[in-house]
Amino acid sequence: MARTAVSAPEIPSPAALAGLVRAIHAAGVDDEAWPEVLDRLRRHFDAQAVTLVHHEFLGGGEVTLYESTTGGAGGLTEHAAPNPWFMSSCDYQPGRVMTGDELISTPALRRTDFYRDVLQPRGLLHLLCGVVDQRQRGAHVLAAYRAEDAPAFGASQKAELALLLEHVTLSMRSQWRWQEAHDLAHALLRLSDQDANPAILVSAEAEPLHTNPAGSRLLEGRLGLRVDGGRVVAANPLERRLLAETIARVAQEAPSPEATRPAVLTLAGAPDEPGIVVVVRPVGSVFRRHAGGTRGLAMLAVRGAQQRHDPASCVFARQFELTAAQARVSAQVFAGQSLATIARSLGLSENTVRSHLKQVFQKTDTHSQMELVHLHARVCPTLP
């Protein structure tokens, strides 16, 4: 007796699904594109509904990430707890594609409250699902639902979903990595925003990439720095080349404990105001799309007469064993104050201030106020 040959399910050619695959990967960088992707999947599988959900096996909770429905087939998430298709978490291994009758037979499904209360009122019966990812407590699942009077999903639809599921998984994981990095970056930038001192993140070409509120005020007031032609430059034209070269050099250095100590510049401030101290530190590199490659970054931390430095918490004072009086004088010199101003604020004579400053010079092996300021900026880790 001759055997009837059983042909393997036909797997669609990649060219036939090229447009859908491109749309899936595009959604990995554009969260708002997923509903359109699910619309296309629903039409492709001739389904009443397609959902991308995260199902919690403990407690049966479910969150719909995206969905596409027609004919009143929505609202499945609120009934996730009694769903018999999720009876065993062991079935939901990453990359697995299943039909509903592989999880529970159709006759047994029809005897459940889930069928009577949820599926039957919506005219649904047939399921095809693929596991995008599984974590300890739940799984991300892409599911397509067909009407009760429609044919069940077969081997060819399983093969198609298996092919597409790989792309959905890659796209979702790419989106999760991007979202994690994005959220972490913004959390760190919010810390910078709370700093009362100006901080400006720039590229090696001095393009401003992020500026905290204090930095924005400084740039807007052109207090030693300004933005010109899309780049951060020194407000004094004579100092622009020095600043640009320093940023370009420092941005190429790898940030590490063993890295070269930060560069420190003193730039002219506003008229009738002392100059500002700019500490330039390397902070790594970032991929720049418009440049087609990575570019080094640097952080400009600005100190000037408008900022105060607490001598009580200053490592510089402890490292060089400054007395309390010497530390107060050094801190005010660092803030750009004149000796007369320091004398008035501390209630001392200018001669006494000069005496304290001379002792600070001796302890730190410096020979001028500018040299002292630059050393202070390099040593003190409390500066941004």
TINU-409394 format. One record per residue: residue number from 0; residue in three letters; x, y, z of N, C-alpha, C in turn. Coordinates in steps of 0.001 Angstrom, whole numbers, padded with zeros to 6 digits. Example, Ala and Ser with C-alpha at 12.3 -4.5 7.8 and 13.67 -1.06 7.14 Angstrom:
0/ALA/013190/-005690/007800/012300/-004500/007800/013200/-003300/007800
1/SER/012850/-002250/007080/013670/-001060/007140/012900/000030/007870
//
This chain:
0/MET/000858/-001190/000000/000000/000000/000000/000892/001236/000000
1/ALA/000638/002078/-000963/001478/003272/-001097/001155/004287/-000013
2/ARG/002205/004915/000508/002022/005951/001529/001835/007308/000861
3/THR/000982/008084/001449/000772/009437/000941/001847/010333/001515
4/ALA/002553/011008/000642/003626/011891/001103/003048/013093/001837
5/VAL/003641/013414/002961/003214/014573/003746/004227/015676/003525
6/SER/003787/016736/002896/004712/017821/002576/004955/018677/003804
7/ALA/006164/019188/003898/006511/020089/005004/005803/021418/004814
8/PRO/005495/022094/005899/004830/023388/005776/005676/024362/004960
9/GLU/005002/025086/004123/005700/026038/003272/006110/027261/004082
10/ILE/007406/027531/004073/007916/028702/004782/008021/029848/003795
11/PRO/007404/030974/004096/007418/032081/003141/008826/032595/002907
12/SER/009066/033077/001711/010376/033632/001405/010556/034949/002144
13/PRO/011803/035270/002528/012043/036542/003204/011562/037734/002387
14/ALA/011642/037625/001044/011225/038751/000212/009739/039047/000390
15/ALA/008925/037981/000590/007484/038187/000737/007135/038950/002002
16/LEU/008005/038862/003007/007729/039516/004290/008672/040687/004545
17/ALA/009403/041108/003505/010437/042129/003697/009872/043415/004282
18/GLY/008724/043852/003758/008141/045102/004257/007745/045002/005714
19/LEU/007181/043869/006104/006777/043670/007486/007994/043592/008407
20/VAL/009038/042928/007957/010266/042825/008753/010887/044207/008963
21/ARG/010918/045020/007904/011464/046378/008034/010659/047190/009045
22/ALA/009330/047041/008986/008473/047785/009924/008731/047345/011367
23/ILE/008957/046044/011575/009228/045532/012926/010511/046140/013474
24/HIS/011560/046185/012683/012827/046733/013169/012762/048251/013325
25/ALA/011988/048905/012485/011824/050357/012643/011142/050680/013961
26/ALA/010226/049806/014412/009538/050035/015692/010496/049924/016869
27/GLY/011647/049280/016680/012621/049179/017758/013212/050506/018168
28/VAL/013152/051499/017275/013660/052835/017603/012550/053872/017611
29/ASP/011309/053435/017400/010169/054349/017416/009002/053639/018076
30/ASP/008842/053871/019371/007832/053164/020157/006424/053338/019582
31/GLU/006144/054477/018964/004807/054744/018452/004494/053962/017186
32/ALA/005475/053274/016620/005253/052511/015389/004693/051115/015648
33/TRP/004724/050653/016900/004263/049282/017178/002789/049051/016858
34/PRO/001856/049968/017140/000457/049710/016776/000283/049434/015281
35/GLU/000993/050161/014424/000908/049919/012980/001483/048545/012637
36/VAL/002578/048139/013317/003136/046809/013090/002103/045741/013424
37/LEU/001408/045909/014558/000404/044913/014933/-000790/044936/013984
38/ASP/-001133/046094/013443/-002181/046153/012415/-001790/045301/011211
39/ARG/-000550/045431/010799/-000086/044669/009644/-000037/043174/009956
40/LEU/000371/042817/011164/000371/041408/011560/-001047/040837/011596
41/ARG/-001989/041630/012090/-003384/041159/012147/-003918/040882/010746
42/ARG/-003638/041785/009817/-004100/041572/008449/-003357/040391/007806
43/HIS/-002072/040273/008104/-001273/039198/007509/-001781/037822/007936
44/PHE/-002152/037680/009209/-002618/036391/009719/-004140/036252/009665
45/ASP/-004810/037218/009050/-006274/037184/008933/-006917/036945/010298
46/ALA/-006481/037742/011267/-006919/037575/012651/-007870/038700/013059
47/GLN/-008624/038437/014131/-009499/039459/014705/-008742/040365/015668
48/ALA/-007698/039843/016252/-006918/040624/017216/-005484/040116/017235
49/VAL/-004554/041050/017413/-003154/040716/017661/-002699/041583/018826
50/THR/-002103/040950/019835/-001664/041688/021015/-000218/041363/021336
51/LEU/000451/042327/021923/001785/042118/022485/001658/042462/023958
52/VAL/001750/041451/024831/001452/041629/026246/002602/041121/027101
53/HIS/002604/041573/028351/003468/040973/029367/002559/040291/030366
54/HIS/002674/038985/030465/001809/038194/031346/002582/037762/032584
55/GLU/002028/038042/033751/002600/037594/035020/001958/036265/035402
56/PHE/002776/035227/035518/002219/033915/035854/001764/033856/037310
57/LEU/002437/034577/038198/002040/034603/039595/000915/035629/039759
58/GLY/-000300/035141/039900/-001446/036040/040044/-002199/036262/038755
59/GLY/-001576/035951/037614/-002296/036054/036339/-002476/037456/035809
60/GLY/-001759/038434/036353/-001890/039788/035842/-001293/039929/034457
61/GLU/-001804/040889/033717/-001334/041070/032347/-001376/042543/031977
62/VAL/-000367/042969/031248/-000301/044343/030761/-000202/044298/029244
63/THR/-001135/044977/028574/-001083/045066/027120/-000127/046177/026731
64/LEU/000941/045815/026043/001886/046820/025564/001359/047482/024301
65/TYR/000874/046657/023357/000309/047163/022107/-000753/046167/021656
66/GLU/-001751/046653/020898/-002750/045741/020372/-003380/046301/019104
67/SER/-003915/045399/018293/-004695/045761/017118/-005899/044836/017091
68/THR/-007103/045397/017136/-008311/044579/017194/-009332/045089/016192
69/THR/-010277/044224/015882/-011380/044591/015012/-012614/043820/015459
70/GLY/-013775/044395/015230/-015022/043699/015545/-015260/043472/017027
71/GLY/-014802/044379/017889/-015046/044256/019326/-014274/043145/019992
72/ALA/-013099/042815/019439/-012319/041706/019994/-011356/042136/021083
73/GLY/-011370/043395/021484/-010421/043868/022483/-010847/043544/023901
74/GLY/-010093/044061/024869/-010431/043879/026273/-010068/042542/026850
75/LEU/-009111/041826/026252/-008739/040508/026759/-007879/040586/028013
76/THR/-007130/041659/028166/-006182/041755/029279/-006856/041682/030640
77/GLU/-008003/042315/030785/-008664/042342/032093/-009155/040969/032531
78/HIS/-009164/040014/031616/-009603/038650/031952/-008440/037674/031912
79/ALA/-007211/038164/032132/-006031/037312/031992/-005938/036241/033074
80/ALA/-006427/036541/034283/-006236/035603/035398/-006831/034219/035134
81/PRO/-008064/034090/034608/-008609/032743/034390/-008259/032163/033024
82/ASN/-007312/032740/032307/-006987/032303/030949/-006324/030926/030979
83/PRO/-006962/029877/030441/-006386/028528/030508/-005176/028351/029593
84/TRP/-004974/029273/028663/-003798/029186/027808/-002512/029495/028581
85/PHE/-002643/030079/029765/-001480/030417/030587/-001400/029565/031853
86/MET/-001870/028335/031786/-001881/027489/032974/-000467/027075/033395
87/SER/000461/026943/032452/001808/026473/032789/002850/027429/032223
88/SER/003664/027963/033114/004727/028867/032669/005812/028115/031900
89/CYS/005906/026786/032119/006938/025998/031439/006737/025968/029926
90/ASP/005506/026185/029471/005239/026179/028035/005803/027408/027336
91/TYR/006068/028465/028101/006413/029755/027496/007920/029988/027506
92/GLN/008592/029177/026698/010032/029314/026539/010327/030325/025427
93/PRO/011328/031184/025601/011639/032194/024586/011830/031577/023204
94/GLY/011164/032166/022208/011277/031705/020832/010272/030643/020436
95/ARG/009518/030108/021396/008576/029040/021072/007314/029626/020446
96/VAL/006789/028943/019425/005537/029317/018766/004542/028184/018988
97/MET/003321/028525/019411/002315/027517/019763/000951/027932/019239
98/THR/000114/026955/018982/-001303/027210/018743/-002065/026919/020030
99/GLY/-003265/027442/020125/-004031/027278/021349/-004323/025838/021697
100/ASP/-004587/025013/020672/-004936/023618/020983/-003726/022802/021420
101/GLU/-002508/023342/021301/-001339/022671/021868/-001264/022903/023375
102/LEU/-001917/023946/023851/-001911/024275/025274/-003116/023684/025990
103/ILE/-004258/023678/025311/-005477/023065/025844/-006354/022705/024658
104/SER/-006932/021502/024664/-007723/021062/023519/-008954/021950/023350
105/THR/-009429/022048/022122/-010587/022899/021849/-011829/022457/022637
106/PRO/-012141/021149/022725/-013296/020751/023548/-013140/021167/025012
107/ALA/-011907/020999/025554/-011693/021385/026949/-011796/022900/027109
108/LEU/-011313/023657/026144/-011403/025114/026206/-012856/025559/026245
109/ARG/-013719/024910/025434/-015128/025307/025371/-015858/025049/026695
110/ARG/-015288/024208/027554/-015942/023930/028834/-015511/024913/029925
111/THR/-014618/025854/029612/-014116/026779/030629/-014961/028039/030713
112/ASP/-014911/028664/031896/-015568/029969/032056/-014919/031028/031160
113/PHE/-013621/030877/030909/-012919/031840/030059/-013527/031853/028657
114/TYR/-013845/030677/028149/-014481/030616/026826/-015866/031249/026866
115/ARG/-016677/030877/027866/-018061/031355/027916/-018143/032847/028206
116/ASP/-017236/033348/029078/-017342/034743/029513/-016514/035715/028679
117/VAL/-015461/035196/028040/-014532/036107/027353/-014477/035851/025849
118/LEU/-014155/034618/025464/-013957/034344/024042/-015267/034328/023255
119/GLN/-016254/033582/023751/-017509/033438/022992/-018209/034777/022752
120/PRO/-018311/035664/023762/-018950/036964/023484/-018214/037785/022426
121/ARG/-016939/037554/022261/-016155/038286/021261/-016028/037525/019949
122/GLY/-016616/036343/019902/-016562/035540/018689/-015211/034928/018420
123/LEU/-014383/034731/019451/-013018/034226/019278/-012903/032782/019740
124/LEU/-011920/032076/019145/-011654/030712/019587/-010199/030301/019371
125/HIS/-009627/030647/018228/-008325/030115/017836/-007194/031065/018232
126/LEU/-006104/030481/018742/-004942/031248/019202/-003683/030791/018491
127/LEU/-002834/031761/018153/-001475/031499/017702/-000579/032469/018453
128/CYS/000417/031955/019171/001239/032863/019971/002711/032478/019911
129/GLY/003551/033478/020123/004984/033277/020173/005553/033986/021382
130/VAL/006558/033389/021999/007141/033933/023225/008335/034815/022850
131/VAL/008181/036109/023076/009244/037064/022768/010369/036947/023789
132/ASP/009993/036853/025059/011000/036838/026118/010346/036322/027379
133/GLN/011117/035669/028238/010590/035203/029519/011519/035635/030633
134/ARG/010929/036159/031685/011680/036522/032883/011222/035613/034019
135/GLN/011737/035865/035209/011466/034967/036329/009975/034838/036626
136/ARG/009255/035942/036502/007844/035918/036917/006863/035999/035761
137/GLY/007322/036283/034558/006372/036446/033474/007027/036337/032119
138/ALA/006219/036585/031088/006707/036466/029720/006061/037527/028853
139/HIS/006819/037979/027844/006278/038845/026802/005812/037928/025669
140/VAL/004556/038088/025280/003940/037160/024327/003270/037952/023204
141/LEU/003539/037523/021974/002846/038045/020800/001762/037043/020443
142/ALA/000505/037470/020431/-000615/036537/020238/-001555/037042/019160
143/ALA/-002020/036107/018318/-003033/036401/017295/-004260/035544/017578
144/TYR/-005441/036147/017450/-006706/035463/017736/-007578/035486/016482
145/ARG/-008141/034309/016162/-009074/034213/015041/-010492/033945/015550
146/ALA/-011443/034282/014683/-012851/034085/015031/-013187/032590/015109
147/GLU/-014261/032302/015838/-014660/030906/016029/-015047/030242/014724
148/ASP/-015632/031016/013800/-016053/030439/012528/-014952/030478/011468
149/ALA/-013748/030911/011853/-012605/030937/010929/-011795/029668/011102
150/PRO/-011002/029306/010094/-010157/028103/010250/-009108/028307/011338
151/ALA/-008739/027223/011999/-007703/027298/013030/-006349/027598/012377
152/PHE/-005456/028136/013179/-004102/028386/012690/-003410/027051/012441
153/GLY/-002701/026967/011327/-002048/025727/010963/-000539/025835/010937
154/ALA/000084/024812/010351/001541/024729/010335/002177/025878/009567
155/SER/001525/026319/008487/002122/027403/007700/002132/028704/008483
156/GLN/001049/028963/009244/001025/030187/010058/002046/030108/011204
157/LYS/002240/028898/011760/003263/028741/012791/004652/029038/012231
158/ALA/004900/028561/011007/006210/028789/010392/006426/030279/010130
159/GLU/005374/030949/009679/005488/032387/009423/005756/033156/010709
160/LEU/004994/032822/011771/005203/033536/013033/006589/033242/013601
161/ALA/007077/032017/013452/008420/031691/013938/009462/032558/013258
162/LEU/009276/032792/011951/010207/033644/011218/010131/035087/011704
163/LEU/008914/035584/011855/008729/036978/012269/009094/037190/013734
164/LEU/008899/036145/014557/009148/036288/015991/010615/036622/016273
165/GLU/011520/036074/015492/012929/036383/015685/013177/037882/015528
166/HIS/012520/038482/014552/012700/039914/014306/012010/040745/015392
167/VAL/010843/040299/015832/010162/041001/016920/011018/040976/018177
168/THR/011612/039817/018470/012459/039686/019659/013668/040609/019580
169/LEU/014349/040627/018443/015501/041514/018276/015097/042971/018415
170/SER/013969/043333/017820/013515/044714/017872/013137/045135/019291
171/MET/012427/044260/020012/012029/044578/021377/013240/044685/022295
172/ARG/014187/043773/022163/015373/043828/023021/016190/045080/022733
173/SER/016261/045467/021470/016949/046705/021120/016249/047895/021762
174/GLN/014917/047880/021730/014150/048965/022339/014358/049003/023848
175/TRP/014399/047849/024493/014597/047806/025948/015975/048330/026326
176/ARG/016991/047938/025555/018343/048436/025850/018414/049950/025675
177/TRP/017814/050425/024605/017816/051871/024361/017071/052594/025482
178/GLN/015898/052058/025882/015103/052699/026917/015854/052716/028246
179/GLU/016527/051621/028578/017288/051549/029823/018406/052590/029832
180/ALA/019142/052674/028710/020226/053652/028616/019675/055074/028655
181/HIS/018564/055293/027979/017941/056622/027943/017502/057053/029337
182/ASP/016826/056155/030053/016331/056500/031391/017483/056729/032365
183/LEU/018534/055904/032260/019683/056078/033142/020372/057403/032862
184/ALA/020546/057737/031585/021187/059008/031233/020406/060194/031780
185/HIS/019079/060132/031651/018274/061251/032145/018287/061325/033669
186/ALA/018363/060176/034333/018464/060202/035798/019754/060870/036232
187/LEU/020856/060551/035534/022130/061173/035871/022132/062659/035545
188/LEU/021495/063037/034444/021446/064450/034082/020596/065243/035068
189/ARG/019565/064599/035630/018757/065295/036637/019589/065609/037881
190/LEU/020547/064726/038214/021453/065026/039327/022275/066271/039014
191/SER/022748/066362/037776/023511/067535/037350/022658/068791/037421
192/ASP/021378/068655/037075/020490/069829/037083/020319/070400/038479
193/GLN/020492/069574/039506/020321/070048/040878/021564/070751/041415
194/ASP/022660/070698/040665/023899/071328/041111/023807/072836/040904
195/ALA/024175/073587/041923/024128/075047/041828/025256/075609/040982
196/ASN/026246/074781/040672/027381/075236/039886/027176/074917/038409
197/PRO/027605/075800/037516/027433/075555/036083/028185/074314/035621
198/ALA/027510/073459/034856/028121/072266/034272/027642/072157/032835
199/ILE/028579/072008/031914/028249/071998/030490/028938/070797/029848
200/LEU/028159/069880/029286/028699/068717/028583/028875/069089/027117
201/VAL/030085/068904/026588/030367/069296/025209/031064/068164/024463
202/SER/030978/068215/023144/031733/067290/022305/033149/067808/022147
203/ALA/033973/067022/021465/035350/067455/021225/035393/068734/020397
204/GLU/034322/068987/019635/034236/070220/018838/033572/071350/019608
205/ALA/033346/071145/020913/032752/072140/021816/031277/072379/021548
206/GLU/030601/071424/020909/029150/071536/020750/028485/071252/022099
207/PRO/027594/072104/022585/026930/071832/023872/025893/070717/023720
208/LEU/026058/069629/024480/025140/068492/024425/024159/068498/025584
209/HIS/024583/069028/026713/023685/069182/027868/024235/070279/028751
210/THR/023331/071095/029249/023707/072195/030140/022728/072234/031291
211/ASN/023236/072231/032516/022312/072336/033645/021825/073782/033759
212/PRO/020786/074038/034575/020223/075398/034639/021258/076469/034967
213/ALA/022180/076159/035889/023199/077151/036232/024102/077432/035036
214/GLY/024400/076394/034263/025215/076578/033069/024498/077391/032004
215/SER/023186/077179/031867/022407/077950/030891/022420/079431/031244
216/ARG/022265/079713/032539/022286/081127/032954/023647/081761/032676
217/LEU/024719/080991/032915/026052/081529/032678/026267/081814/031187
218/LEU/025832/080895/030317/026000/081094/028878/025143/082254/028372
219/GLU/023911/082334/028875/023031/083424/028448/023577/084783/028883
220/GLY/024196/084819/030055/024768/086076/030539/026160/086344/030004
221/ARG/026688/085381/029229/028036/085508/028648/029074/085818/029720
222/LEU/028954/085086/030826/029862/085294/031961/031101/084430/031798
223/GLY/031981/084820/030901/033201/084073/030642/033066/083090/029502
224/LEU/031859/082534/029302/031583/081607/028208/030319/082038/027486
225/ARG/030206/081630/026238/028998/081917/025458/028885/080859/024364
226/VAL/027736/080820/023716/027540/079934/022569/027600/080770/021308
227/ASP/028465/080366/020395/028623/081097/019142/028782/080079/018018
228/GLY/027888/080142/017029/027967/079189/015921/027746/077758/016340
229/GLY/026920/077541/017372/026643/076187/017834/027753/075569/018647
230/ARG/028711/076387/019124/029808/075886/019942/030001/076760/021172
231/VAL/030467/076143/022250/030783/076900/023456/032166/077520/023264
232/VAL/032230/078828/023405/033501/079537/023209/033734/080460/024391
233/ALA/034972/080916/024529/035290/081910/025551/034666/083243/025143
234/ALA/034108/083947/026119/033500/085241/025818/034539/086237/025325
235/ASN/035761/086114/025823/036855/086973/025373/037479/086352/024116
236/PRO/037420/087028/022956/037953/086446/021716/039405/086007/021813
237/LEU/040191/086656/022659/041602/086309/022776/041820/084936/023424
238/GLU/040797/084418/024116/040939/083146/024836/040255/081978/024120
239/ARG/039645/082243/022970/038864/081204/022297/039720/080046/021797
240/ARG/040839/080335/021233/041690/079259/020715/042168/078366/021848
241/LEU/042569/078948/022961/043032/078168/024109/041947/077231/024602
242/LEU/040716/077744/024734/039614/076906/025219/039305/075791/024230
243/ALA/039229/076105/022933/038909/075091/021919/039955/073984/021893
244/GLU/041219/074354/021971/042283/073349/021940/042272/072489/023200
245/THR/041957/073097/024328/041908/072333/025584/040773/071326/025551
246/ILE/039599/071745/025098/038451/070835/025017/038767/069685/024060
247/ALA/039304/069996/022887/039607/068954/021896/040599/067938/022454
248/ARG/041599/068419/023184/042605/067521/023733/042034/066652/024854
249/VAL/041335/067261/025789/040813/066523/026943/039739/065528/026528
250/ALA/038908/065894/025541/037800/065021/025133/038287/063690/024571
251/GLN/039512/063646/024102/040042/062403/023535/040631/061478/024592
252/GLU/040735/061945/025843/041304/061124/026901/040245/060194/027486
253/ALA/040671/059021/027894/039755/058062/028515/039596/058393/029985
254/PRO/038358/058572/030468/038176/058863/031891/038477/057652/032746
255/SER/039389/057800/033677/039737/056707/034586/040495/057307/035759
256/PRO/040575/056570/036874/041323/057096/038023/042770/057411/037694
257/GLU/043316/056693/036699/044721/056920/036339/044876/057957/035242
258/ALA/043751/058522/034772/043817/059461/033653/044526/060751/034060
259/THR/044948/061474/033060/045585/062759/033299/044648/063653/034100
260/ARG/045212/064409/035028/044392/065295/035834/043700/066316/034946
261/PRO/042546/066813/035354/041777/067719/034491/042552/068987/034167
262/ALA/042208/069544/033010/042794/070830/032636/042016/071937/033333
263/VAL/042704/072961/033733/042071/074083/034427/042469/075373/033712
264/LEU/041453/076171/033363/041691/077451/032691/041064/078571/033499
265/THR/041685/079716/033501/041081/080915/034056/040732/081835/032889
266/LEU/039445/082134/032751/038970/082956/031644/038427/084271/032174
267/ALA/038521/085281/031361/038014/086602/031751/036520/086527/032003
268/GLY/036063/087176/033070/034647/087195/033396/033959/088404/032816
269/ALA/032825/088748/033401/032099/089944/032967/032891/091182/033364
270/PRO/032622/092333/032729/033313/093569/033105/033179/093852/034602
271/ASP/034271/094273/035203/034317/094602/036628/034083/093386/037526
272/GLU/034212/092174/036979/034060/090953/037771/035327/090113/037629
273/PRO/035673/089350/038663/036842/088462/038532/036580/087391/037483
274/GLY/037641/086783/036996/037491/085756/035989/036843/084498/036539
275/ILE/036545/083578/035636/035973/082291/036040/037025/081211/035869
276/VAL/036890/080167/036672/037773/079008/036573/036981/077906/035885
277/VAL/037522/077367/034799/036862/076306/034045/037679/075029/034197
278/VAL/037074/074009/034818/037705/072699/034971/037199/071815/033836
279/VAL/038111/071327/032996/037744/070527/031826/038157/069083/032083
280/ARG/037145/068172/032153/037403/066769/032453/036921/065876/031308
281/PRO/037654/064800/030998/037162/063834/030003/036032/063008/030603
282/VAL/035016/062689/029806/033900/061869/030305/033572/060706/029366
283/GLY/034468/060387/028440/034203/059261/027549/033814/059702/026159
284/SER/033175/058806/025421/032787/059111/024050/031371/058657/023801
285/VAL/030772/059151/022724/029407/058801/022363/029316/058738/020846
286/PHE/028444/057857/020352/028235/057768/018905/027375/058938/018452
287/ARG/027864/059660/017479/027128/060799/016920/026647/060429/015523
288/ARG/025323/060378/015334/024786/059929/014055/025219/060805/012885
289/HIS/025190/062127/013099/025519/063012/011988/026991/062924/011601
290/ALA/027833/062463/012552/029261/062329/012271/029614/060937/011758
291/GLY/028681/059980/011946/028928/058620/011485/029987/057895/012283
292/GLY/030189/058268/013525/031187/057618/014366/031179/058185/015762
293/THR/032111/057726/016588/032163/058191/017971/032925/059504/018071
294/ARG/032536/060283/019045/033201/061544/019323/033434/061643/020825
295/GLY/034597/062165/021199/034909/062323/022609/034074/063416/023243
296/LEU/033886/063300/024555/033105/064277/025306/033954/064858/026432
297/ALA/033598/066048/026841/034255/066688/027985/033210/067426/028799
298/MET/033456/067524/030093/032580/068279/030981/033298/069550/031407
299/LEU/032606/070676/031217/033128/071955/031689/032444/072270/033008
300/ALA/033202/072280/034078/032689/072669/035392/033229/074057/035690
301/VAL/032330/074986/035952/032714/076395/036047/032645/076867/037484
302/ARG/033681/077583/037907/033720/078209/039221/034026/079687/039033
303/GLY/033437/080493/039847/033688/081927/039765/033270/082608/041037
304/ALA/033196/083941/041017/032878/084687/042227/031469/084393/042722
305/GLN/030587/083916/041811/029210/083668/042230/029042/082330/042928
306/GLN/030096/081488/042938/030020/080200/043620/030812/080223/044926
307/ARG/030354/079469/045876/031036/079346/047167/031544/077914/047333
308/HIS/032714/077801/047951/033288/076482/048188/033483/076323/049685
309/ASP/032945/075244/050234/032961/075042/051681/034334/074513/052113
310/PRO/035121/075297/052825/036454/074835/053238/036396/073668/054217
311/ALA/035274/073534/054954/035167/072460/055948/035119/071083/055300
312/SER/034599/071000/054044/034488/069704/053372/035505/069550/052255
313/CYS/036474/070422/052212/037420/070449/051094/038597/069497/051330
314/VAL/038789/068548/050427/039900/067609/050515/041230/068334/050334
315/PHE/041200/069390/049516/042416/070166/049275/042995/070675/050598
316/ALA/042122/071210/051452/042583/071745/052732/043167/070645/053613
317/ARG/042549/069459/053600/043045/068355/054419/044351/067795/053859
318/GLN/044411/067693/052525/045604/067109/051920/046855/067929/052221
319/PHE/046718/069255/052224/047880/070107/052461/047946/070634/053898
320/GLU/047088/070053/054764/047109/070345/056201/047013/071851/056470
321/LEU/046046/072474/055816/045813/073896/056042/045066/074089/057357
322/THR/045371/075153/058054/044596/075498/059248/043227/075998/058794
323/ALA/042306/076135/059754/040971/076611/059411/041030/077981/058753
324/ALA/041863/078883/059284/041978/080222/058724/042575/080175/057319
325/GLN/043592/079340/057141/044206/079218/055824/043222/078618/054809
326/ALA/042435/077650/055260/041452/077024/054366/040401/078029/053921
327/ARG/039965/078900/054842/038959/079915/054475/039532/080892/053454
328/VAL/040769/081310/053651/041392/082226/052701/041555/081544/051341
329/SER/042043/080301/051340/042235/079572/050087/040925/079394/049331
330/ALA/039836/079085/050071/038536/078891/049429/038062/080169/048755
331/GLN/038289/081311/049396/037827/082564/048806/038711/082993/047636
332/VAL/039988/082675/047709/040850/082917/046549/040356/082069/045374
333/PHE/040008/080815/045664/039498/079933/044623/038215/080485/044006
334/ALA/037393/081152/044833/036143/081734/044338/036365/083035/043574
335/GLY/037616/083463/043466/037902/084647/042672/037830/085951/043418
336/GLN/037796/085911/044738/037682/087132/045521/039051/087840/045631
337/SER/038996/089162/045667/040221/089935/045882/040621/089857/047349
338/LEU/041898/090208/047638/042364/090155/049020/041592/091140/049896
339/ALA/041248/092295/049347/040474/093275/050115/039106/092726/050471
340/THR/038478/092066/049501/037151/091486/049754/037239/090367/050784
341/ILE/038275/089527/050665/038468/088440/051631/038659/089016/053033
342/ALA/039446/090076/053152/039687/090700/054456/038395/091193/055069
343/ARG/037561/091844/054250/036287/092370/054780/035366/091241/055201
344/SER/035268/090189/054396/034325/089107/054711/034757/088310/055937
345/LEU/036070/088203/056171/036556/087434/057322/036836/088299/058542
346/GLY/036696/089632/058394/036964/090528/059517/038425/090586/059888
347/LEU/039282/090500/058884/040722/090525/059117/041340/091718/058376
348/SER/042572/092013/058726/043299/093032/057970/043866/092392/056704
349/GLU/044164/093224/055703/044731/092682/054466/046099/092052/054732
350/ASN/046855/092627/055674/048160/092052/055994/048025/090645/056557
351/THR/046998/090448/057413/046770/089107/057969/046384/088125/056865
352/VAL/045527/088580/055934/045137/087723/054804/046357/087367/053970
353/ARG/047228/088360/053725/048439/088091/052950/049341/087079/053672
354/SER/049390/087184/054990/050209/086249/055765/049676/084823/055642
355/HIS/048326/084667/055759/047721/083333/055593/047991/082804/054186
356/LEU/047857/083674/053179/048041/083240/051800/049488/082814/051555
357/LYS/050448/083523/052148/051852/083165/051994/052115/081777/052575
358/GLN/051479/081481/053720/051646/080164/054327/051008/079065/053456
359/VAL/049885/079404/052819/049243/078446/051905/050161/078171/050724
360/PHE/050782/079227/050166/051720/079041/049063/052839/078080/049462
361/GLN/053358/078262/050673/054462/077425/051131/054029/075960/051264
362/LYS/052853/075719/051838/052387/074359/052055/052046/073652/050744
363/THR/051597/074405/049758/051155/073796/048490/052202/073895/047392
364/ASP/053334/074539/047713/054400/074731/046727/053877/075441/045475
365/THR/053055/076477/045691/052583/077328/044607/053169/078721/044798
366/HIS/053086/079530/043728/053763/080819/043777/052887/081972/043329
367/SER/051627/081702/043019/050711/082769/042631/049287/082318/042909
368/GLN/048377/083292/042935/046977/082958/043192/046424/082068/042077
369/MET/046788/082352/040825/046283/081535/039717/046791/080107/039822
370/GLU/048069/079942/040162/048628/078605/040317/047931/077866/041454
371/LEU/047620/078590/042537/046903/077997/043666/045502/077559/043242
372/VAL/044800/078405/042491/043439/078082/042027/043450/076840/041147
373/HIS/044408/076754/040234/044471/075599/039338/044789/074317/040098
374/LEU/045676/074383/041061/045982/073209/041870/044759/072784/042676
375/HIS/044070/073752/043261/042863/073477/044036/041824/072760/043170
376/ALA/041639/073241/041941/040638/072655/041048/041001/071223/040657
377/ARG/042310/070947/040534/042719/069596/040164/042578/068605/041320
378/VAL/042795/069077/042518/042841/068172/043670/041467/067894/044261
379/CYS/040629/068902/044357/039378/068756/045124/038353/067939/044374
380/PRO/037951/066766/044865/036990/065915/044162/035544/066352/044358
381/THR/035296/067352/045198/033920/067809/045397/033463/068689/044261
382/LEU/034386/069046/043373/033994/069825/042197/033400/068889/041161
383/PRO/032406/069359/040361/031795/068490/039363/032772/068180/038239
//
